[in-house]
Amino acid sequence: MMWEQTREGAGTTMPGGDQEPGSYYVGVDVGTGSVRAALVDQRGIILAFADQPINRWEPQFNHHEQSSEDIWAACCVVTKQVVQGIDVNQIRGLGFDATCSLVVLDKQFRPLPVNHEGESHRNIIMWLDHRAVSQVHRINETKHRVLQCVGGVMSVEMQAPKLLWLKENLRETCWDKAGHFFDLPDFLSWKATGVTARSLCSLVCKWTYSAEKGWDDSFWKMVGLEDFVADNYSKIGNQMLPPGASLGNGLTPEAAKDLGLPAGIAVAASLIDAHAGGLGVIGADVRGYGLACEGQPVTSRLAVICGTSSCHMGISKDPIFVPGVWGPYFSAMVPGFWLNEGGQSVTGKLIDHMVQGHAAFPELQAKATARCQSVYAYLNSHLDLIKKARPVGFLTVDLHVWPDFHGNRSPLADLTLKGMVTGLKLSQDLDDLAILYLATVQAIAFGTRLIVEAMEAAGHSLSTLFLCGGLSKNPLFVQTHADITGMPVVLSQEAESVLVGAAVLGACASGDFTSVQNPLIRKTRGIRTSTLLWVCWFKLGWVTKLSGSSVEQPYLAIRCSDKMLWVLGLKEREGKVSLMR
């Protein structure tokens, strides 16, 4: 997607900005390394975009922390930028999504330290923090019934083990003073409205809450967190609302001043960032492209939200229990559907780790800068140069990566697993770096394939991948997923699908739509959460064995209405094909 800078410090205006005045919605997305905001119209088109980096601390290995005050300040910066130049009275709703990080406040809503240094501004234990290894092992040893809804094994990235770690390690400086434990998305909606009600999405997916049965007292007592039962769960949430529900009286005057928005506009119950991405892509209109999912229920689609980590979101009409895959969670993303969530703890972070740690990285940086390219665009073009006549995948015939450098989230659910590279040589030139980068991308794609196979073995029927997030902007990453899974990959017209999902929440809270399912699934009037932009078909090249046929990949361009669609596909050929494992 192309965009242009409109004015200094005013964010970015996207295509479609010349529309007639109407209703607008603001979506705010808090990721691992930045806060982003978008102004979205009723057609689901992003009109303005802005982002702002946020601070992170890693005081020791596997301890990752952030500041809620720093994040809120960044939210204010980007929101003010995207609404510059418009009549803010036309903004109807505001929606937040964020990583599932743990925010700790005292009884007066002031930050408390989650670290031994006593730094109270560092009051967030981030989602990727793995400090609570001992605690999660003890929780899993209970084999409590709530574990059935997290794939049978609780992840160290969920909130219960982190809470237990705080109780056991920071009793005086944090635990005893704490008045509120928020998931980060719920903290943002509280900050905007003063309402402490939690989103069903956060509590169900990360806190063991059941949409049907509520909290399970026996679990919290069994794991040593009976404190929450005694105070009727007031510290972690005893009022729940579905995502998109309107909170209180809307935006408070104080928050309105901070954000540059009118007081009283609707603010929605939030979503976790991956779930907002799933909401933003899983309802894409794919009619007319011959996809396997055309005419099939939305349950045939798997949304893959790929950034620092990757989340694999599949929905079903009935609950499906998948070993090693989180869920089933009822109405946690799409109302009336059960959600299963697979995931890979590090994907974009792993690619950065492998590339930036290589001896040839300074050379790569210099050459990419000289071409005004990102290092990954340069690597992609370099791979095309060195592959010669063979498909690019064959470059890694002797080099293989096992990608669990931060443990395995799904479907093995083993946080003790470590990463591995086999096939290394003594040379460390730019070719070697490019091939290692390719092998890492392939390894991540094979992880997705393993998750897909586990979900299908348990009862899901999946035909198409719908990708969004930062990594979905990398053509090699997208094509490799199509190649290795053997499934077509669909990207939406709006590359920032997570922000569209957040804006959908604001649209529903405004009353313009009755639920997120209205614009998402039923396709009636209003926001289109995703419009098909392009489809990536898998190549019958390096992941397959063909007899008597070429493996060159033709590019076919087709035009649909006023938008150019690129379909990467392989013409029918004779020859027996068998997938390599």
C-alpha positions in Angstrom: 0.0 0.0 0.0 1.2 3.5 -0.8 0.7 6.5 1.4 2.0 10.0 1.7 3.0 12.4 4.5 0.5 15.2 4.8 1.9 17.6 7.3 4.8 17.5 9.8 3.9 15.7 12.9 0.4 14.9 11.7 0.8 11.2 11.1 0.0 9.7 7.7 -3.0 10.1 5.4 -4.0 7.0 3.6 -5.8 6.4 0.3 -9.4 7.3 0.4 -8.9 10.5 2.3 -11.0 12.4 -0.3 -14.3 10.9 0.8 -17.4 12.8 1.7 -17.7 13.7 5.4 -19.3 11.0 7.5 -18.8 9.1 10.7 -15.3 8.2 11.8 -13.9 5.7 14.3 -10.5 5.7 16.0 -8.6 2.5 16.6 -5.5 2.3 18.9 -3.2 -0.6 18.9 -0.5 -1.2 21.5 2.1 -3.6 20.3 5.3 -4.9 21.8 7.5 -2.0 20.6 5.1 0.8 19.6 1.7 2.3 19.8 -0.2 2.9 16.6 -3.5 4.7 15.8 -5.8 5.0 12.8 -8.7 7.0 11.7 -11.2 4.7 9.9 -14.3 5.5 8.0 -17.5 3.5 7.7 -16.2 1.7 4.7 -13.4 0.2 6.8 -10.8 2.4 5.0 -7.9 3.9 7.0 -7.7 7.6 6.4 -4.9 8.5 8.7 -2.2 6.5 10.6 0.5 7.3 13.2 2.9 5.4 15.4 5.0 6.1 18.4 7.8 3.9 19.9 7.4 2.9 23.6 10.0 1.9 26.1 10.9 -1.6 27.2 13.2 -2.8 30.0 14.9 -6.2 30.4 16.6 -6.0 33.8 17.6 -9.6 33.6 17.2 -12.5 31.2 13.5 -13.4 30.6 12.3 -10.4 32.6 10.5 -7.9 30.2 8.8 -4.8 31.6 7.0 -1.7 30.4 5.4 1.4 31.8 1.7 2.1 31.7 2.2 5.8 32.0 4.6 5.7 29.0 2.2 3.7 26.9 -0.8 6.0 27.7 1.4 9.0 26.7 2.1 7.4 23.4 -1.6 6.7 22.9 -2.3 10.4 23.3 0.4 11.4 20.8 -0.8 9.1 18.0 -4.5 9.8 18.5 -4.0 13.5 18.3 -2.0 13.0 15.1 -4.6 11.0 13.3 -7.5 13.4 14.0 -5.7 16.5 12.9 -7.5 18.4 10.2 -10.9 16.8 10.6 -14.0 17.8 12.5 -13.6 15.7 15.7 -17.4 15.9 16.3 -17.7 13.4 13.5 -15.8 10.8 15.5 -18.3 8.3 16.8 -16.3 5.8 18.7 -12.9 4.7 20.0 -11.5 1.2 20.4 -8.4 -0.2 22.0 -6.4 -3.4 21.5 -3.1 -4.3 23.2 -0.7 -7.1 24.0 -1.8 -9.3 26.9 0.6 -7.8 29.3 0.0 -7.5 33.1 -0.5 -4.0 34.5 -0.2 -3.5 38.3 -1.7 -0.5 40.1 -2.3 0.3 43.8 -5.6 1.0 45.4 -5.4 4.7 44.2 -4.6 3.5 40.6 -0.9 4.4 40.9 1.8 2.3 39.3 3.5 -0.4 41.5 6.9 -1.9 40.7 7.1 -5.4 39.2 10.8 -5.6 39.7 13.3 -6.1 42.4 14.8 -2.6 41.8 11.6 -1.0 43.1 11.1 1.1 40.0 7.4 1.8 40.2 7.1 3.3 36.7 8.1 -0.1 35.4 4.7 -1.6 36.4 4.0 -3.9 33.5 5.1 -7.5 33.1 5.1 -8.0 29.3 3.4 -10.8 27.5 6.7 -12.4 26.5 8.1 -12.4 30.0 9.1 -15.9 31.2 10.1 -15.2 34.8 7.4 -17.4 36.2 8.7 -20.8 35.1 8.6 -22.4 38.5 5.1 -21.0 39.1 3.6 -22.3 35.9 5.1 -25.8 36.4 3.4 -26.0 39.8 0.1 -24.8 38.3 0.3 -27.4 35.5 1.0 -30.1 38.1 -2.4 -29.5 39.6 -4.1 -30.8 36.4 -7.0 -28.6 37.3 -10.0 -28.7 35.0 -9.5 -25.1 33.9 -6.4 -26.3 32.1 -8.6 -28.1 29.6 -9.4 -24.7 28.0 -5.7 -23.8 27.5 -4.7 -26.9 25.5 -4.1 -28.9 28.6 -1.0 -27.0 29.7 -1.0 -23.4 30.9 1.6 -21.1 29.3 4.1 -19.1 31.3 2.8 -16.1 29.3 -0.6 -16.2 30.9 -1.5 -14.1 33.9 -1.9 -16.7 36.7 1.8 -17.7 36.9 2.8 -14.0 36.8 0.5 -13.1 39.6 1.8 -16.0 41.7 5.4 -14.9 41.0 4.5 -11.4 42.3 3.0 -12.8 45.4 6.1 -15.0 46.1 8.8 -12.5 45.1 7.5 -9.0 45.6 5.2 -9.4 48.6 5.9 -6.2 50.4 6.7 -3.8 47.5 4.0 -4.9 45.1 1.6 -7.7 46.1 0.3 -6.4 49.5 -0.1 -2.8 48.1 -1.9 -3.9 44.8 -5.4 -2.8 44.3 -5.8 -3.6 40.6 -4.4 -6.1 38.2 -5.3 -5.3 34.6 -4.7 -6.9 31.3 -3.2 -4.0 29.2 -6.2 -3.7 26.9 -8.5 -3.3 29.9 -6.1 -0.8 31.5 -6.5 1.4 28.4 -10.3 1.3 28.4 -10.2 2.1 32.2 -7.9 5.0 31.6 -10.2 6.3 28.9 -13.5 5.9 30.8 -12.8 5.3 34.5 -14.7 2.0 34.2 -13.0 -1.0 35.7 -15.1 -3.6 33.9 -13.0 -6.1 32.0 -13.3 -7.4 28.4 -14.5 -11.0 28.1 -11.7 -11.4 25.6 -8.9 -10.8 28.1 -10.4 -12.6 31.0 -11.3 -15.7 29.1 -8.1 -16.0 27.1 -5.5 -15.1 29.7 -7.1 -15.4 33.2 -9.0 -18.7 33.1 -12.4 -17.0 33.3 -15.3 -19.0 31.7 -17.9 -17.1 29.7 -20.4 -19.6 30.8 -19.5 -20.4 34.4 -17.5 -17.4 35.6 -14.5 -17.7 37.9 -13.6 -21.1 39.3 -12.8 -20.6 43.0 -11.2 -24.0 43.4 -8.5 -23.2 40.9 -7.3 -20.0 42.6 -7.3 -21.7 46.0 -5.4 -24.7 44.6 -2.6 -22.6 43.1 -2.1 -20.3 46.2 -4.0 -17.3 45.0 -7.0 -17.6 47.2 -6.7 -13.8 47.9 -8.8 -13.1 44.8 -11.6 -15.4 46.0 -11.7 -13.7 49.3 -12.3 -10.2 47.8 -14.8 -11.4 45.2 -12.2 -11.0 42.4 -12.4 -7.2 42.7 -8.7 -6.8 41.9 -8.8 -8.8 38.7 -12.4 -8.2 37.5 -15.9 -9.0 38.7 -17.7 -7.2 36.0 -17.2 -8.4 32.4 -18.4 -7.0 29.0 -18.2 -8.5 25.5 -15.7 -6.8 23.1 -17.3 -3.8 21.5 -19.7 -3.1 24.3 -20.0 0.6 25.3 -18.2 1.5 28.6 -19.9 3.8 31.1 -20.5 7.3 29.9 -17.8 7.2 27.3 -14.6 9.2 27.2 -14.0 11.2 30.4 -13.2 14.9 30.1 -9.7 14.3 31.4 -9.0 11.5 28.9 -10.6 13.5 26.1 -8.2 16.3 26.7 -5.2 13.9 26.7 -6.3 12.3 23.4 -7.6 15.3 21.6 -11.1 13.8 21.2 -14.5 15.0 22.3 -15.6 14.1 25.8 -18.4 11.5 25.9 -17.7 9.7 22.7 -18.3 5.9 22.9 -15.4 3.8 24.1 -15.5 0.0 23.6 -14.6 -2.9 25.7 -11.3 -3.9 24.3 -9.6 -6.8 22.6 -6.1 -8.4 22.8 -4.1 -7.3 19.8 -4.0 -10.6 18.0 -7.8 -10.9 18.4 -8.3 -7.5 16.9 -6.2 -8.6 14.0 -8.3 -11.8 13.7 -11.4 -9.6 13.8 -10.0 -7.4 11.1 -9.2 -10.1 8.5 -11.3 -13.2 9.1 -14.4 -11.7 7.6 -12.8 -10.8 4.3 -15.0 -10.8 1.1 -13.3 -13.3 -1.2 -16.0 -13.9 -3.7 -14.9 -14.3 -7.3 -11.3 -15.6 -6.8 -11.8 -19.3 -6.8 -10.6 -19.8 -3.3 -11.4 -23.0 -1.4 -13.1 -20.9 1.3 -15.5 -19.2 -1.1 -19.0 -20.4 -0.2 -17.6 -22.1 2.9 -18.4 -21.0 6.5 -16.0 -18.5 8.1 -14.8 -21.5 10.2 -12.8 -22.7 7.2 -10.4 -19.7 7.7 -7.4 -19.4 9.9 -6.3 -15.9 10.8 -2.5 -15.6 11.4 -1.5 -12.4 13.1 2.3 -12.2 12.7 4.5 -9.6 14.3 7.0 -10.0 17.2 5.2 -13.3 17.7 2.5 -15.1 15.7 -1.0 -16.1 16.7 -3.2 -18.5 14.8 -6.9 -17.8 15.3 -9.5 -20.3 14.2 -13.2 -20.2 15.1 -15.9 -22.9 15.3 -19.6 -23.2 16.0 -19.0 -25.9 18.6 -16.1 -26.2 21.1 -13.1 -28.1 19.8 -10.3 -29.1 22.2 -6.9 -29.1 20.6 -4.0 -30.4 22.6 -1.3 -27.7 22.9 -3.6 -25.0 21.4 -5.4 -22.5 23.6 -9.1 -22.6 23.9 -11.9 -23.2 23.1 -13.0 -19.8 24.3 -16.6 -18.8 23.7 -17.2 -15.3 22.1 -13.7 -14.2 22.9 -13.2 -12.8 19.3 -16.4 -13.2 17.3 -19.7 -13.3 19.1 -21.3 -16.8 19.1 -18.2 -18.6 17.9 -15.7 -20.7 19.9 -12.1 -19.6 19.4 -8.9 -21.7 19.3 -5.6 -19.8 19.5 -2.3 -21.4 18.4 0.8 -19.4 18.5 4.6 -19.1 18.2 6.3 -17.1 21.0 8.8 -15.4 18.8 8.7 -15.0 15.0 9.5 -11.4 14.0 11.8 -11.2 17.1 13.5 -14.5 16.0 14.1 -13.2 12.5 15.7 -10.0 14.0 17.7 -12.1 16.4 19.1 -14.3 13.7 19.9 -11.5 11.2 21.2 -8.9 13.6 23.5 -11.4 15.4 25.2 -12.5 12.2 28.8 -11.4 11.4 27.7 -10.0 8.1 24.9 -7.8 9.5 27.0 -4.5 9.4 27.7 -5.2 5.7 24.0 -5.9 5.1 23.0 -2.6 6.9 25.4 -0.6 4.8 24.2 -2.1 1.5 20.6 -1.8 2.3 21.0 1.9 3.4 22.8 2.6 0.1 19.8 1.3 -1.8 17.3 3.0 0.5 15.8 -0.4 1.4 15.1 -2.2 4.6 17.5 -5.0 5.5 14.8 -7.5 4.7 13.9 -6.1 1.3 17.6 -6.2 0.5 17.8 -9.8 1.7 14.8 -10.8 -0.4 16.4 -9.4 -3.5 19.8 -10.9 -2.6 18.2 -14.4 -2.4 16.8 -13.9 -5.9 20.3 -13.2 -7.1 22.0 -16.2 -5.6 19.3 -18.8 -6.2 20.3 -19.1 -9.9 17.9 -21.4 -11.8 16.5 -23.2 -8.8 13.6 -22.2 -6.7 14.8 -20.1 -3.8 13.8 -22.8 -1.2 16.5 -25.1 -2.4 19.1 -22.7 -1.0 18.5 -24.2 2.4 18.9 -27.9 1.5 21.8 -28.2 3.9 20.8 -25.6 6.5 17.9 -26.0 9.0 16.6 -24.0 11.9 14.5 -25.3 14.8 12.7 -22.0 15.8 11.8 -22.5 19.5 14.4 -20.1 20.9 11.8 -18.9 23.4 10.1 -22.2 24.0 7.2 -23.7 22.0 3.7 -22.2 22.6 1.8 -24.5 20.2 1.2 -27.3 19.6 4.0 -28.8 21.8 3.3 -26.4 24.7 6.8 -26.8 26.0 8.5 -23.7 27.3 11.8 -25.6 28.0 12.5 -26.2 24.3 15.4 -24.4 22.8 16.3 -23.3 19.3 18.8 -25.0 17.0 20.6 -24.4 13.7 22.2 -27.4 11.8 24.3 -27.2 8.7 26.6 -24.3 9.6 29.9 -23.7 7.8 33.0 -21.6 8.6 32.0 -18.9 6.1 30.0 -15.9 7.4 29.5 -13.8 4.3 26.3 -12.1 3.1 25.2 -15.1 1.2 25.3 -17.2 4.4 23.3 -14.5 6.2 20.7 -14.5 3.5 20.4 -18.3 3.6 20.1 -18.3 7.4 17.4 -15.7 7.1 15.5 -17.9 4.6 15.9 -21.0 6.8 14.5 -19.1 9.7 11.4 -17.9 7.8 10.9 -21.5 6.6 11.2 -22.8 10.1 8.5 -20.4 11.3 6.2 -21.5 8.4 6.7 -25.1 9.3 5.6 -24.2 12.8 2.4 -22.8 11.3 1.9 -26.0 9.4 2.3 -28.0 12.6 -0.3 -25.9 14.3 -2.7 -26.3 11.3 -2.2 -30.1 11.3 -2.9 -30.2 15.1 -6.1 -28.1 14.7 -7.4 -30.2 11.8 -6.6 -33.5 13.6 -8.8 -32.2 16.5 -11.8 -31.4 14.2 -11.2 -28.0 12.5 -11.6 -27.9 8.7 -9.2 -25.2 7.4 -8.7 -24.2 3.8 -7.2 -20.7 3.7 -4.8 -18.6 5.7 -5.6 -14.9 6.3 -2.4 -13.0 7.3 -2.0 -9.6 8.9 0.6 -7.9 11.0 4.1 -6.6 10.3 5.5 -9.8 8.8 2.6 -10.1 6.4 4.2 -7.1 4.6 7.2 -9.3 3.7 6.5 -11.2 0.4 9.0 -13.9 1.2 7.3 -14.6 4.6 3.9 -14.8 2.9 5.0 -16.9 0.0 6.9 -19.3 2.2 3.8 -19.8 4.4 1.8 -20.7 1.2 4.5 -23.0 0.0 4.9 -25.0 3.2 1.3 -25.2 4.3 0.1 -25.9 0.8 -2.8 -23.4 1.5 -3.6 -20.1 -0.3 -2.8 -17.0 1.7 -5.1 -13.9 1.6 -4.0 -10.4 2.5 -6.5 -7.6 3.0 -6.5 -4.3 1.2 -6.0 -2.6 4.5 -2.5 -3.7 5.6 -3.2 -2.5 9.1 -5.9 -5.0 9.9 -5.3 -4.9 13.6 -6.2 -1.2 13.7 -9.3 -1.9 11.6 -10.3 -4.5 14.2 -9.8 -1.9 17.0 -11.9 0.6 15.0 -14.7 -1.9 14.6 -14.9 -2.1 18.4 -15.4 1.7 18.5 -18.0 1.5 15.7 -20.0 -1.1 17.7 -19.7 0.9 20.9 -21.1 4.0 19.1 -24.4 2.2 18.4 -23.9 2.4 14.7 -23.8 -1.4 14.6 -25.4 -3.9 16.9 -22.3 -6.1 17.4 -18.9 -6.8 15.9 -20.5 -9.7 14.0 -22.7 -7.2 12.0 -19.9 -5.6 10.0 -17.7 -8.7 10.2 -19.8 -11.7 9.2 -23.2 -10.6 7.9 -21.8 -8.1 5.5 -24.8 -5.8 5.8 -24.3 -2.0 5.6 -21.3 -0.3 7.1 -17.7 -1.2 7.8 -16.1 -3.8 5.7 -13.3 -5.2 8.0 -11.3 -6.7 5.1 -11.4 -6.4 1.3 -9.4 -9.0 -0.6 -6.1 -7.5 -2.0 -4.1 -10.4 -3.2 -3.9 -14.2 -2.9 -0.7 -16.1 -2.7 -0.9 -19.7 -4.0 1.6 -22.2 -2.9 4.4 -23.0 -5.4 4.9 -26.6 -6.4 8.6 -26.0 -6.2 11.0 -26.5 -3.3 8.5 -28.2 -0.9 7.4 -30.7 -3.5 8.9 -33.4 -5.7 7.8 -33.2 -9.3 8.5 -35.6 -12.1 8.8 -34.4 -15.7 7.8 -30.7 -15.1 9.4 -27.3 -14.6 9.1 -25.6 -11.3 9.3 -22.0 -12.6 6.7 -19.8 -11.1 4.6 -17.6 -13.3 3.1 -14.4 -12.1 -0.5 -13.7 -13.2 -2.1 -10.3 -12.9 -5.9 -9.9 -12.9 -8.0 -6.8 -12.5 -11.1 -6.7 -10.4 -13.2 -3.5 -10.5 -10.8 -0.6 -9.8 -8.2 -2.6 -7.8 -5.3 -4.5 -9.2 -5.1 -8.0 -7.7 -2.0 -10.1 -7.9 -2.4 -13.9 -7.9 0.7 -15.9 -7.6 -0.1 -19.3 -8.9 1.2 -22.3 -10.8 -0.3 -23.4 -14.1 -1.6 -26.9 -14.2 1.2 -29.3 -15.1 1.5 -33.0 -15.5 3.5 -34.9 -12.9 3.0 -36.6 -9.7 3.3 -34.3 -6.6 4.0 -35.4 -3.1 4.6 -32.9 -0.2 7.9 -33.3 1.5 7.9 -33.3 5.4 
